[in-house]
């Protein structure tokens, strides 16, 4: 066995420990750098509060949403432009299916006011979130949405929320900010976001009673 250089063993241990610490520090720095780059590249809306780019008078983006079917059948593609063409539509978005505020207040407000909304001239009511179509279908069923009433539409590719400027980006899942809007023949006539100009969030302005006020006001 080759002889090792004459060097105190304790010094060798210290050098190995120092080298190990340097490798760990380098790895942590690399991860931090990647996170920083990701944050810089991420849209401003995800870091400093989402500000909608859609406004009243704008044309609704013509994206494709997806409607889940019972028994896990293939989801139907729903071109949004076709859905609202020649109609008065109410579209509201929630951050996530099966979440507390969305399940206890937001969706139920539209279930409760469904007949009043139709009586006010609404032809189509749709709820959207970035959950997949099967989750949206199951959530609607669990929440008591009757067949042929509120359409539970998946924005699974986040195309709609990004086009509207209400996407809340993250490394885990893109979510939509909460809002409601009235669309008449493809044109946004009222847009009601939960996020206010001062940065606060008021969910109630996106609920069905506020939409009814916008329709009749």
FENBEL-V119055 format. One record per pair of residues at least 6 apart in sequence whose C-alpha atoms are under 6 Angstrom apart, sorted by the first residue. I is the first residue (numbers start at 1). J is the second residue. Records with the same first field share a line. If there is no record, write none. Layout:
BEGIN
I: J, J
END
This chain:
BEGIN
46: 168, 169
50: 166
52: 165, 166
53: 164, 165
54: 164
56: 188, 189, 190
57: 187, 188, 189
58: 187, 188
59: 186, 187
60: 186, 187
62: 80, 81
63: 79, 80
64: 78, 79, 80
65: 77, 78, 154, 155
66: 75, 76, 77, 78, 133, 153, 154
67: 75, 76, 133, 153
68: 75, 133, 134, 137
69: 75
84: 185, 186
85: 185, 186
86: 185
87: 123, 184, 185
88: 122, 123, 183, 184
89: 122, 123, 124, 125, 182, 183
90: 125, 181, 182
91: 125, 126, 127, 180, 181
92: 127, 179, 180
93: 127, 128, 129, 178, 179
94: 129, 178
95: 175, 176, 177
96: 129
106: 207
109: 208
110: 208
125: 150
126: 150, 151, 152
127: 152, 153
128: 153, 154
129: 154, 155
130: 154, 155, 156, 158, 175
131: 154, 156
132: 154, 156
133: 154
136: 152
161: 167, 176
166: 176, 177
167: 175, 176
168: 174, 175, 176
178: 194
179: 192, 193, 194, 206
180: 192, 206
181: 190, 191, 192
182: 188, 189, 190
183: 189
192: 206
194: 201, 202, 203
195: 201
END
